[in-house]
Amino acid sequence: MAIHPIEFRYGTPEMKAVWTEEAKLKKLLMVEAALAKAEAEVGLIPKEDARIIAENMEKVSVERVRQIEDEISHDMMAVVLAYAEVCGDAGKWIHYGATSNDILDTGLALQLGDSIDILEEKLARFKQALLEKADQTRTLVTAGRTHGQLAVPTTYGLRFAIWASEVGRHEERLRQMRERVVVGQMSGAVGTQAAFGKEGIKIKELTMKNLGIKAVTVSSQIIQRDRHAEYMMFLAGVASTLDKICLEIRLMQRSEIGELAEGFGKKQVGSSTMPHKRNPINAEQVCGLARVVRSYVEPSLQNNVLWDERDLTNSSCERVIIPEATILLDHILRKAINVITGLTFYPENIKRSLNVIKGVQMSEAVMIELAKRGFGRQKAHEIVRSASMKAFEENRFLKDVLMDDPEISEKLTEKEVEEITDPERYIGTAVEQVEEVLEKEGYRQRKL
């Protein structure tokens, strides 16, 4: 019977497959086989036995491991015994010289590597979706907002370009982080490799070479959890970016703004009681699950604070937070891709927002022009501030209030004021900045 929503509601098939019990067991068996091969290479165990161990991985079942664990109450030893059963006499060499976390932590590294591959591909798709929207809307002027209040104009293209750049930094972090997170160990009971003898360092390096990953330089009984905490903080960082983007979409979809909306199916129901509703449910799901992903940063940092060469307080915690946060982030990445690619824009509402406060948001443009005409920046600021407050109070267009002021009308014609307060004319280098981002991210080349 399914209990957790990940089992039936959230998560992609490809990411869930990485974190199944069967997938974890397969990774552990791979590590045991790689260790046996390394030990055979240095002459510690017979090569023929290492070959037999490698050939019998597929015969070990989750069910048999569970049966043994029920008897002995030790998950890793249950794996060892189940593996040894199918390997005959060669099974006596399985796990030789290793401690449980040599296998568990290295197996986890393999799972993290598979997860990073999936996240990397989705991050690239998400960035591409943002770049496409940046390109499509690079000249679409919209009302900028600060503190929730209308500010000078910006473009939707610039917004999407800013978000795409942020995702690009996440891609860079992921590449850098892989080298620190996808690492294995063969350290023995407390990190001294005593059970491996003088060949310990070579065995460690050969085992990881067999697995195709890097080895830690040093570790205690476990790989130090600053690495895993970095991974979890990365997940939280990406989740926060998705949260920010989807929050903006939700704000712009509010009925009184209505500048854009996420996709809505022909038969989709928005409310069980209000048939007219078209709710941004996908963006809301992204924002909601981002909170869960972020909440796991604190326990992941605490997992690095262990007694001496290790205690067990990190283990039970990690069994929950690492798979769950990874699956949920992958899920909301997919949701966010769908939200961005399915956006609908409403130009008439975008234009309405530009004029909703009757040009008062164009005060900066007027101030800058008056400063150029000899008023000086500070005096120009006060003149325009006063005119703006009057426009607010009297519910008038800023351009009309400005022309009532003799000081201003002496310097500027009505046509000039009209042009200065035109939002379409005050977007600075927004278009050029979008083009710079598209160029930097190789968007044009990928489109060819």
DAJOSUL-V696292 format. One record per backbone hydrogen bond with DSSP energy under -0.5 kcal/mol. CO is the residue of the C=O (numbers start at 1). NH is the residue of the N-H. E is the energy in kcal/mol with one decimal. If there is no record, write none. Layout:
co=[CO | CO]
nh=[NH | NH]
e=[E | E]
This chain:
co=[4 | 4 | 5 | 5 | 5 | 12 | 13 | 14 | 15 | 15 | 16 | 17 | 20 | 21 | 22 | 23 | 24 | 25 | 26 | 27 | 28 | 29 | 30 | 31 | 32 | 33 | 34 | 35 | 36 | 37 | 38 | 39 | 39 | 40 | 46 | 47 | 48 | 49 | 50 | 51 | 52 | 53 | 54 | 56 | 57 | 61 | 62 | 63 | 64 | 65 | 66 | 67 | 68 | 68 | 69 | 74 | 75 | 76 | 77 | 78 | 79 | 80 | 81 | 82 | 83 | 84 | 85 | 87 | 88 | 89 | 90 | 91 | 93 | 95 | 99 | 99 | 100 | 100 | 101 | 101 | 102 | 103 | 104 | 105 | 106 | 107 | 108 | 109 | 110 | 111 | 112 | 113 | 114 | 115 | 116 | 117 | 118 | 119 | 120 | 121 | 122 | 123 | 124 | 125 | 126 | 127 | 128 | 129 | 130 | 131 | 132 | 133 | 135 | 137 | 137 | 139 | 140 | 142 | 144 | 146 | 149 | 152 | 154 | 155 | 156 | 157 | 158 | 159 | 160 | 161 | 162 | 163 | 164 | 165 | 166 | 167 | 168 | 169 | 170 | 171 | 172 | 173 | 174 | 175 | 176 | 177 | 177 | 178 | 181 | 182 | 184 | 187 | 187 | 193 | 193 | 194 | 196 | 197 | 199 | 200 | 201 | 202 | 203 | 204 | 205 | 206 | 207 | 208 | 208 | 214 | 222 | 224 | 225 | 226 | 227 | 228 | 229 | 230 | 231 | 232 | 233 | 234 | 235 | 236 | 237 | 238 | 239 | 240 | 241 | 242 | 243 | 244 | 245 | 246 | 247 | 248 | 249 | 251 | 252 | 252 | 254 | 254 | 259 | 261 | 265 | 273 | 274 | 279 | 280 | 281 | 282 | 283 | 284 | 285 | 286 | 287 | 288 | 288 | 289 | 290 | 291 | 292 | 293 | 294 | 295 | 296 | 297 | 298 | 299 | 301 | 302 | 304 | 307 | 309 | 309 | 312 | 312 | 313 | 314 | 315 | 316 | 317 | 317 | 318 | 318 | 320 | 321 | 322 | 323 | 324 | 325 | 326 | 327 | 328 | 329 | 330 | 331 | 332 | 333 | 334 | 335 | 336 | 337 | 338 | 340 | 344 | 345 | 346 | 346 | 347 | 348 | 349 | 350 | 351 | 352 | 352 | 353 | 355 | 357 | 358 | 359 | 360 | 362 | 363 | 364 | 365 | 366 | 367 | 368 | 369 | 370 | 371 | 371 | 376 | 377 | 378 | 379 | 380 | 381 | 382 | 383 | 384 | 385 | 386 | 387 | 388 | 389 | 390 | 391 | 391 | 392 | 397 | 397 | 398 | 399 | 400 | 401 | 401 | 402 | 404 | 405 | 406 | 407 | 408 | 408 | 413 | 414 | 415 | 416 | 417 | 419 | 421 | 422 | 423 | 427 | 429 | 430 | 431 | 432 | 433 | 434 | 435 | 436 | 437 | 438 | 438 | 439 | 442 | 443 | 444 | 445]
nh=[7 | 8 | 8 | 9 | 10 | 16 | 17 | 18 | 18 | 19 | 19 | 20 | 24 | 25 | 26 | 27 | 28 | 29 | 30 | 31 | 32 | 33 | 34 | 35 | 36 | 37 | 38 | 39 | 40 | 41 | 42 | 44 | 45 | 43 | 50 | 51 | 52 | 53 | 54 | 55 | 56 | 56 | 57 | 59 | 60 | 65 | 66 | 67 | 68 | 69 | 70 | 71 | 71 | 72 | 73 | 78 | 79 | 80 | 81 | 82 | 83 | 84 | 85 | 86 | 86 | 87 | 88 | 90 | 91 | 92 | 93 | 94 | 96 | 98 | 102 | 103 | 103 | 104 | 105 | 106 | 106 | 107 | 108 | 109 | 110 | 111 | 112 | 113 | 114 | 115 | 116 | 117 | 118 | 119 | 120 | 121 | 122 | 123 | 124 | 125 | 126 | 127 | 128 | 129 | 130 | 131 | 132 | 133 | 134 | 135 | 136 | 137 | 138 | 140 | 157 | 141 | 156 | 154 | 151 | 149 | 146 | 144 | 142 | 159 | 160 | 161 | 162 | 163 | 164 | 165 | 166 | 167 | 168 | 169 | 170 | 171 | 172 | 173 | 174 | 175 | 176 | 177 | 178 | 179 | 179 | 180 | 181 | 182 | 183 | 214 | 216 | 191 | 193 | 196 | 197 | 197 | 199 | 200 | 203 | 204 | 205 | 206 | 207 | 208 | 209 | 210 | 211 | 212 | 213 | 184 | 220 | 227 | 229 | 230 | 231 | 232 | 233 | 234 | 235 | 236 | 237 | 238 | 239 | 240 | 241 | 242 | 243 | 244 | 245 | 246 | 247 | 248 | 249 | 250 | 251 | 252 | 253 | 254 | 259 | 260 | 257 | 258 | 346 | 344 | 268 | 275 | 277 | 281 | 284 | 285 | 286 | 287 | 288 | 289 | 290 | 291 | 291 | 292 | 293 | 294 | 295 | 296 | 296 | 297 | 299 | 300 | 301 | 302 | 303 | 304 | 305 | 306 | 310 | 221 | 222 | 315 | 316 | 317 | 318 | 319 | 320 | 320 | 321 | 322 | 323 | 324 | 325 | 326 | 327 | 328 | 329 | 330 | 331 | 332 | 333 | 334 | 335 | 336 | 337 | 338 | 339 | 340 | 341 | 342 | 343 | 261 | 347 | 349 | 350 | 351 | 352 | 353 | 354 | 355 | 355 | 356 | 356 | 358 | 360 | 398 | 362 | 363 | 366 | 367 | 368 | 369 | 370 | 371 | 372 | 373 | 375 | 374 | 376 | 380 | 381 | 382 | 383 | 384 | 385 | 386 | 387 | 388 | 389 | 390 | 391 | 392 | 393 | 394 | 395 | 396 | 395 | 400 | 401 | 402 | 403 | 404 | 404 | 405 | 405 | 406 | 409 | 410 | 411 | 411 | 412 | 417 | 418 | 419 | 420 | 421 | 422 | 423 | 425 | 426 | 430 | 433 | 434 | 435 | 436 | 437 | 438 | 439 | 440 | 441 | 443 | 444 | 442 | 446 | 447 | 448 | 448]
e=[-2.2 | -0.5 | -0.7 | -3.7 | -2.0 | -2.6 | -2.0 | -0.6 | -0.8 | -0.8 | -1.0 | -0.7 | -2.3 | -2.3 | -2.2 | -1.9 | -2.2 | -2.5 | -2.1 | -2.1 | -2.3 | -2.5 | -2.5 | -2.5 | -2.3 | -2.3 | -2.1 | -2.8 | -2.1 | -2.0 | -1.3 | -3.0 | -0.8 | -1.2 | -1.7 | -2.0 | -2.0 | -2.4 | -2.1 | -1.9 | -0.9 | -0.8 | -0.8 | -1.2 | -1.6 | -1.9 | -2.5 | -2.0 | -2.1 | -2.6 | -2.4 | -0.9 | -0.7 | -2.4 | -2.9 | -1.9 | -1.4 | -2.1 | -2.7 | -2.3 | -2.4 | -2.6 | -1.8 | -0.9 | -0.7 | -1.1 | -0.5 | -1.2 | -1.4 | -1.5 | -2.0 | -1.2 | -1.8 | -1.6 | -1.3 | -1.0 | -0.9 | -2.8 | -2.0 | -0.5 | -0.8 | -2.7 | -2.4 | -1.9 | -1.7 | -1.8 | -2.8 | -2.3 | -2.0 | -2.3 | -2.8 | -1.9 | -1.6 | -2.7 | -2.8 | -1.7 | -2.0 | -2.8 | -1.9 | -1.8 | -2.7 | -2.7 | -2.2 | -2.1 | -2.1 | -2.7 | -2.4 | -1.8 | -2.4 | -2.4 | -2.4 | -2.0 | -0.9 | -1.5 | -2.0 | -1.1 | -2.4 | -2.7 | -3.7 | -2.2 | -2.2 | -0.6 | -2.8 | -1.6 | -2.5 | -2.3 | -2.5 | -2.2 | -2.6 | -2.3 | -1.8 | -2.2 | -2.2 | -1.7 | -1.7 | -2.2 | -1.9 | -2.6 | -2.5 | -2.1 | -2.3 | -2.8 | -2.0 | -0.7 | -0.5 | -1.5 | -2.1 | -2.3 | -1.9 | -1.0 | -2.5 | -0.5 | -2.3 | -1.5 | -0.6 | -1.3 | -0.9 | -1.4 | -2.9 | -2.4 | -2.3 | -2.7 | -2.6 | -2.0 | -2.1 | -2.5 | -1.3 | -1.1 | -2.2 | -2.3 | -1.4 | -1.3 | -2.3 | -2.0 | -1.7 | -2.4 | -2.5 | -2.1 | -2.3 | -2.2 | -2.3 | -2.5 | -2.5 | -2.2 | -1.7 | -2.5 | -2.5 | -2.5 | -2.4 | -2.7 | -2.3 | -1.9 | -1.9 | -2.3 | -2.5 | -2.5 | -1.2 | -1.1 | -1.9 | -1.1 | -1.9 | -2.6 | -2.8 | -2.5 | -0.9 | -0.6 | -1.9 | -2.1 | -2.3 | -2.0 | -2.1 | -2.2 | -2.5 | -2.7 | -1.8 | -0.9 | -0.7 | -0.7 | -2.1 | -2.4 | -1.7 | -0.6 | -1.2 | -1.8 | -0.5 | -1.5 | -2.0 | -2.2 | -1.6 | -1.3 | -1.8 | -1.0 | -1.9 | -1.2 | -0.6 | -0.5 | -0.8 | -0.7 | -2.7 | -1.8 | -0.7 | -1.0 | -2.6 | -1.5 | -0.6 | -1.7 | -2.4 | -2.0 | -2.7 | -2.6 | -2.4 | -2.3 | -2.1 | -2.6 | -2.2 | -1.9 | -2.1 | -2.6 | -2.2 | -2.0 | -2.4 | -2.5 | -2.5 | -1.6 | -1.2 | -1.8 | -0.5 | -0.8 | -2.0 | -2.6 | -1.8 | -2.2 | -1.2 | -0.8 | -1.0 | -0.6 | -0.7 | -2.0 | -1.5 | -2.5 | -1.9 | -1.6 | -1.6 | -2.7 | -2.7 | -1.9 | -2.7 | -2.3 | -1.7 | -1.4 | -2.1 | -1.2 | -0.6 | -2.2 | -2.1 | -1.8 | -2.4 | -2.3 | -2.4 | -2.3 | -2.0 | -2.6 | -2.3 | -2.0 | -2.3 | -2.4 | -2.6 | -2.5 | -0.8 | -1.9 | -0.7 | -0.5 | -1.8 | -2.6 | -1.7 | -0.8 | -0.7 | -0.6 | -1.3 | -0.6 | -2.8 | -1.6 | -0.6 | -1.2 | -2.9 | -2.4 | -2.3 | -2.2 | -2.7 | -2.3 | -1.3 | -0.7 | -1.7 | -1.7 | -2.4 | -2.9 | -2.0 | -2.3 | -2.1 | -2.1 | -2.7 | -2.2 | -2.7 | -2.6 | -2.5 | -0.6 | -1.3 | -1.9 | -1.5 | -1.0 | -0.5]
